[in-house]
Amino acid sequence: MTLAMPGAPIDDMTKGIPFGARMAPAEAAPRNWNALDDDLPFPLLLLKDSALEHNITAMARWCAQNGFLLAPHGKTTMCPRIYRRQLEAGAWGITVANVFQAQVCARSGVQRVFIANQVVGRANIRSLAEMMRAFPSLECWCLADSVAGVRHLAAALEEFSAPRPLQVLLECGRRGWRTGVQSVEQAREAHAQILKHPRSLAFRGLEGFEGSAKSAEGPDAEAAQARAFVEFIVAVGKCLPPRPGDGQPPVFSIGGSAFLDVVWEALERLEGAWQPVLRAGCYVTHDHGHYAAYHREATRRRQQQGRAPLPEFQPALELWSAVQSLPEENVAILNFGKRDCSYDVGLPVPLLAIGERGGLDSRRALDGAAITRLNDQHAFLSLPAGLALSVADRVCCGISHPCTAFDKWRVIPLVDDRYQVLDLYATFF
């Protein structure tokens, strides 16, 4: 698959790029930059090529072995260079959250875009119709979860003369979560409404997002909640005539990032001719916090059940910064903050430190250290007794929740295991 790579040349108006530099992304490697040789300013979010490749390959292989299609959630990265690697590894399409993100995919050459939301707003739907017209081979999917939503979508698509029907999945939900039908009766009503608009809408199956499962009782209770939700989607499917009119198998689409074991169990038990489509997104870079914890719990549950193991993923994002100040004993101030990293579901995780002029061979583990709070541009690093840092030491942190780390950076250097810059990956948020 060949994708066009949108975007202007990169210059020093971009965070992480040194003064005076201006280049196309492909011209980064010949500059012989190394992130640990003071070639790039800190703070700096880096993408490790080896881990990225491992994750893409591991998920693609696992899906192929189990007969699952994969439509990775592109809103995680909003990075067409990563989309290309996922598609070349066999991904069925790219999932997005809204019409703007779908536009980025279309302009990048993605042929199948899955909008994992109900599209509302006439301007949004007009853009969707115009995008379908501009790209005749583009296959667009979206969700619907109510009679009102279906009517709104169908009316606007007809008003703006959409050139072909939009592929629609009926979205299932749960009380207290987000969108989606919450009963079989609601599902039947929305499904019947979709069928009333064959010129603009084509019913293609069912969808749900199990990642909203939360419980104060812990991970196993959350997994049980997610399992019950997936079973509800299955029950909805049994009460509907879900066969699309074109003879293709109906789609059963689910998330997969946080409860991959639960999803696997459910998809193995699907009856009939359903085609499973996973939309996991955060696997592509994994993390050192939020999703790492979920994956550990999912792996533990599989082991306890004596089932085949899940694919293993590696954290591919690292946030490098410098010690700016040592204002108190056992406290270091680092020169990154909320504008550089994710902090919504966990603060960055200190991993290692290297002296101002040291190399990888001199790295020290930061066991027992913790980021305790963030300002806009400062991070507070708590150090255990006996662990000392100096001003200008370099500190590497892992991140928690990739989705809100990528969106802080317009360009992310791709590096090898020696931190040599291989490429520059642009994001489009």
C-alpha positions in Angstrom: 0.0 0.0 0.0 1.4 3.4 -1.0 0.1 6.4 0.9 0.6 10.0 0.2 2.4 11.8 3.0 0.8 15.3 3.5 2.4 18.2 5.2 4.9 21.1 4.7 8.6 21.0 5.2 9.7 20.8 8.9 11.6 23.8 10.3 12.6 25.4 13.6 9.0 26.6 14.2 8.4 23.0 15.3 9.0 21.8 18.8 12.0 19.5 19.0 13.7 20.9 15.9 17.0 22.9 16.4 17.3 26.5 15.3 18.1 27.0 11.6 16.9 23.5 10.4 14.5 23.2 7.6 13.9 19.9 5.7 11.5 17.4 4.4 11.0 14.4 6.8 13.0 12.2 4.5 16.0 14.4 4.7 16.4 13.9 8.5 18.5 10.7 8.3 21.3 12.2 6.2 21.8 14.9 8.9 23.2 12.1 11.1 21.4 13.5 14.2 21.6 11.5 17.5 19.1 12.4 20.2 21.8 11.8 22.9 24.5 13.9 21.2 22.9 17.2 21.8 21.7 17.4 18.2 18.1 18.0 19.2 16.8 20.1 22.1 15.0 18.7 25.1 12.3 18.0 26.1 11.8 15.6 23.3 9.3 12.8 22.6 11.0 9.9 20.7 9.5 7.0 18.9 11.6 3.8 19.1 11.6 2.1 15.7 12.3 -1.4 16.9 9.5 -1.4 19.5 7.1 0.1 16.9 7.9 -2.6 14.4 7.6 -5.3 17.0 4.1 -4.1 18.1 2.8 -3.7 14.5 4.0 -7.2 13.6 2.8 -8.9 16.7 -0.7 -7.6 16.5 -1.0 -8.2 12.7 0.2 -11.8 13.2 -2.1 -12.5 16.1 -5.2 -11.1 14.2 -4.3 -13.1 11.1 -3.9 -16.3 13.2 -7.4 -15.8 14.7 -9.3 -14.6 11.6 -9.8 -11.1 12.9 -9.6 -8.0 10.8 -7.7 -5.1 12.3 -8.7 -1.4 11.9 -6.3 0.3 14.3 -7.6 3.4 15.9 -5.7 6.2 14.1 -6.8 8.9 16.6 -4.1 7.5 18.9 -1.3 8.7 16.7 -2.8 10.9 13.9 0.3 9.9 12.1 0.0 8.8 8.4 3.5 7.3 8.5 2.4 4.9 11.2 -0.9 4.2 9.3 1.2 3.2 6.3 3.2 0.7 8.4 0.0 -0.8 9.9 -1.7 -1.1 6.5 1.4 -2.7 4.9 1.4 -5.2 7.7 -2.2 -6.2 6.8 -4.6 -3.8 8.6 -8.1 -3.8 7.0 -8.6 -0.1 7.5 -7.9 2.8 9.9 -10.3 3.9 12.6 -10.9 7.5 13.5 -13.1 9.4 15.9 -14.5 12.2 13.7 -14.8 13.6 10.2 -11.6 15.7 10.4 -9.6 12.7 11.3 -11.2 10.8 8.4 -10.1 13.7 6.1 -6.5 13.2 7.2 -6.8 9.5 6.3 -8.4 10.2 2.9 -5.7 12.8 2.0 -3.1 10.3 3.0 -4.4 7.6 0.7 -6.2 5.3 3.2 -8.9 3.4 1.3 -11.1 2.3 4.2 -11.9 4.7 7.0 -14.0 3.6 10.0 -15.4 6.6 12.0 -16.1 5.0 15.4 -18.8 7.6 16.3 -22.2 8.7 15.1 -21.6 11.6 12.8 -23.8 14.7 13.6 -23.8 18.3 12.3 -24.6 19.3 8.8 -21.2 20.7 8.2 -19.6 17.5 9.2 -21.9 15.4 7.0 -21.3 17.8 4.1 -17.6 17.3 4.4 -18.1 13.5 4.6 -20.2 13.6 1.4 -17.7 15.8 -0.4 -14.8 13.6 0.7 -16.6 10.5 -0.7 -17.2 12.3 -3.9 -13.5 13.5 -4.2 -12.2 9.9 -3.5 -14.3 7.5 -5.5 -12.6 4.4 -4.1 -12.8 5.6 -0.4 -14.9 3.3 1.7 -16.5 5.2 4.7 -18.0 3.6 7.7 -19.6 5.1 10.8 -21.9 4.3 13.7 -25.6 5.0 14.5 -27.3 4.5 17.8 -30.8 6.1 17.7 -33.7 6.8 15.4 -33.0 10.5 15.6 -29.4 10.1 14.8 -30.1 7.9 11.8 -32.7 10.3 10.4 -30.3 13.3 10.8 -27.5 11.4 9.1 -29.6 10.1 6.2 -31.3 13.5 5.6 -28.0 15.4 5.4 -26.3 12.7 3.2 -29.2 13.0 0.8 -29.2 16.8 1.0 -25.5 17.0 0.1 -25.8 14.2 -2.6 -23.5 11.6 -1.1 -22.4 9.6 -4.1 -22.9 6.2 -2.5 -24.3 4.8 0.8 -22.4 5.2 4.0 -21.5 1.9 5.7 -23.2 1.9 9.1 -22.8 -0.2 12.2 -25.4 -0.2 15.0 -23.6 1.0 18.1 -24.3 -0.7 21.4 -23.7 1.0 24.8 -24.4 0.7 28.5 -26.0 3.0 31.0 -23.4 5.4 32.5 -21.0 4.9 29.6 -21.1 6.9 26.4 -23.2 6.5 23.3 -25.0 3.4 22.0 -28.3 1.6 22.3 -28.8 0.2 25.8 -31.6 -2.4 25.1 -32.7 -4.8 22.4 -35.8 -2.7 21.8 -33.7 0.4 21.1 -31.5 -1.6 18.8 -34.5 -2.9 16.8 -35.8 0.6 16.4 -32.5 2.1 15.2 -31.9 -0.9 13.0 -35.3 -0.5 11.3 -34.6 3.2 10.8 -31.3 2.5 9.0 -33.0 0.1 6.6 -35.5 2.8 5.6 -32.7 4.8 3.9 -31.0 2.5 1.4 -29.9 5.3 -0.9 -27.7 6.9 1.9 -27.1 4.2 4.5 -26.1 0.5 4.3 -26.4 -1.5 7.4 -23.3 -3.6 8.0 -23.4 -5.0 11.5 -22.8 -4.2 15.2 -20.2 -2.3 17.2 -19.3 -1.6 20.8 -16.5 -0.2 22.9 -15.7 -2.2 26.0 -12.9 0.1 27.2 -15.4 2.2 29.4 -15.6 -0.6 31.9 -14.7 0.7 35.4 -15.1 -0.7 38.9 -13.9 0.2 42.3 -13.6 -3.5 43.0 -10.6 -3.9 40.8 -9.4 -5.3 37.5 -11.3 -8.6 37.6 -14.6 -6.8 38.3 -13.8 -4.4 35.3 -13.1 -7.4 33.1 -16.4 -9.0 34.2 -18.2 -5.8 33.3 -16.6 -5.7 29.9 -17.5 -9.3 29.4 -21.1 -8.7 30.2 -21.2 -5.8 27.8 -19.8 -7.9 24.9 -22.4 -10.5 25.7 -25.1 -7.8 25.4 -23.8 -7.0 21.8 -24.0 -10.7 21.0 -27.6 -10.8 22.3 -28.5 -7.8 20.2 -27.1 -9.6 17.1 -29.3 -12.6 17.8 -32.4 -10.4 17.8 -31.7 -8.7 14.5 -31.6 -9.9 10.9 -28.0 -8.7 10.6 -27.2 -9.9 7.0 -26.2 -7.0 4.8 -27.9 -7.0 1.4 -24.7 -7.3 -0.6 -24.0 -10.8 0.6 -20.9 -9.8 2.6 -20.7 -11.1 6.2 -22.0 -8.8 9.0 -19.3 -7.1 11.0 -18.9 -7.4 14.7 -16.5 -4.6 15.7 -15.0 -4.2 19.2 -12.2 -2.2 20.7 -9.5 -4.4 22.2 -6.9 -2.1 23.8 -7.7 -2.5 27.5 -9.5 -5.9 27.6 -7.9 -7.9 24.8 -8.5 -11.2 26.6 -12.2 -10.5 27.1 -12.5 -9.5 23.4 -10.6 -12.7 22.3 -13.0 -14.9 24.4 -16.0 -13.3 22.9 -14.9 -13.4 19.3 -14.0 -17.1 19.6 -17.6 -17.8 20.7 -19.3 -15.8 17.9 -21.9 -17.9 16.1 -22.7 -17.6 12.4 -21.0 -15.7 9.7 -19.9 -12.6 11.7 -16.6 -11.0 10.6 -14.7 -9.7 13.7 -13.0 -6.3 13.4 -10.8 -5.1 16.2 -10.1 -1.3 16.6 -7.3 -1.4 19.1 -5.1 1.7 18.8 -2.7 2.0 21.8 -1.0 -1.3 21.1 1.1 0.4 18.4 3.3 2.2 20.9 2.0 0.6 24.2 3.1 2.6 27.2 4.7 2.4 30.7 1.5 3.1 32.6 -2.2 2.9 31.8 -2.2 0.3 29.0 0.8 -1.6 30.4 -1.2 -2.2 33.6 -4.3 -3.3 31.6 -2.3 -5.7 29.5 -0.6 -7.2 32.6 -4.0 -8.0 34.0 -5.3 -9.4 30.8 -2.2 -11.6 30.5 -2.6 -12.8 34.1 -6.3 -13.7 33.5 -5.3 -15.7 30.4 -2.6 -17.6 32.3 -5.0 -18.4 35.2 -7.5 -19.8 32.7 -4.7 -21.9 31.0 -5.5 -20.2 27.7 -3.2 -19.3 24.8 -1.1 -16.2 25.6 -1.9 -12.7 24.3 0.5 -10.9 22.0 3.2 -9.0 23.9 3.8 -5.4 23.2 6.8 -3.1 23.9 6.7 0.6 25.0 7.8 2.6 22.0 7.5 6.2 23.3 10.2 7.9 25.5 10.1 11.4 26.8 13.6 12.8 27.3 14.3 15.9 29.4 17.1 17.7 31.3 17.5 18.4 35.0 16.8 22.2 35.2 17.2 22.7 39.0 17.8 20.9 42.3 15.8 23.2 44.7 15.5 20.7 47.6 17.0 17.5 48.9 15.7 14.6 46.8 13.8 16.8 44.4 14.8 17.6 40.8 12.9 19.9 38.4 12.9 18.6 34.9 12.3 20.8 31.8 9.1 19.2 30.5 5.5 19.7 31.6 1.8 19.3 30.8 2.4 20.7 27.3 4.8 17.9 26.4 3.3 14.6 27.8 0.1 12.8 28.8 -1.0 13.2 32.3 -4.8 12.4 32.2 -4.5 8.8 33.3 -1.1 8.7 35.0 2.0 10.8 35.2 5.2 9.9 33.3 7.3 7.1 34.7 11.1 7.8 35.3 13.2 5.1 33.7 16.8 6.2 33.6 19.3 9.0 33.7 22.5 9.8 31.8 25.0 12.5 32.7 25.3 15.7 30.7 27.9 14.3 28.4 27.4 10.6 29.0 26.3 7.9 26.6 24.0 5.0 26.9 26.7 2.9 28.6 26.6 5.3 31.5 22.9 5.1 32.1 21.5 4.7 35.6 18.1 3.2 36.5 15.8 5.5 38.4 14.3 2.8 40.6 12.2 4.4 43.3 12.0 7.8 41.6 8.6 9.3 40.7 7.1 12.2 38.9 4.9 13.7 41.6 3.3 16.7 39.7 3.5 18.8 36.6 3.3 22.5 35.8 2.9 23.7 32.2 6.6 23.5 31.6 8.1 21.8 34.7 8.0 18.3 36.1 8.7 17.5 39.8 10.9 14.4 40.2 11.1 12.9 43.6 14.3 10.9 44.2 14.9 8.2 46.8 17.7 8.6 49.3 21.1 7.8 47.8 20.1 8.6 44.3 21.6 12.0 43.2 21.3 13.9 39.9 23.1 17.0 38.6 21.9 20.0 36.7 21.8 19.2 32.9 21.6 15.4 33.5 19.4 13.8 30.9 16.3 11.9 32.2 14.2 9.4 30.2 10.6 8.9 31.2 8.0 6.5 29.9 4.5 7.8 29.3 1.0 6.7 30.3 -1.7 6.9 27.7 -0.3 7.4 24.2 -3.4 9.2 22.8 -2.6 12.3 24.9 1.1 12.2 24.3 1.1 12.2 20.5 -1.2 15.3 20.4 1.5 17.4 22.1 3.9 17.1 19.2 3.7 18.1 15.6 6.8 16.0 14.8 8.2 13.0 16.6 11.7 11.7 15.7 11.9 8.0 14.9 15.1 6.6 16.4 17.0 3.3 16.4 18.2 1.6 19.6 21.3 3.9 19.7 19.1 6.9 19.4 20.2 7.7 15.8 17.4 9.7 14.1 16.0 7.6 11.2 13.1 9.8 10.2 10.7 12.5 11.4 7.0 11.4 11.8 4.5 14.3 11.5 1.2 14.2 13.3 -2.0 15.9 12.2 -4.2 16.9 15.2 
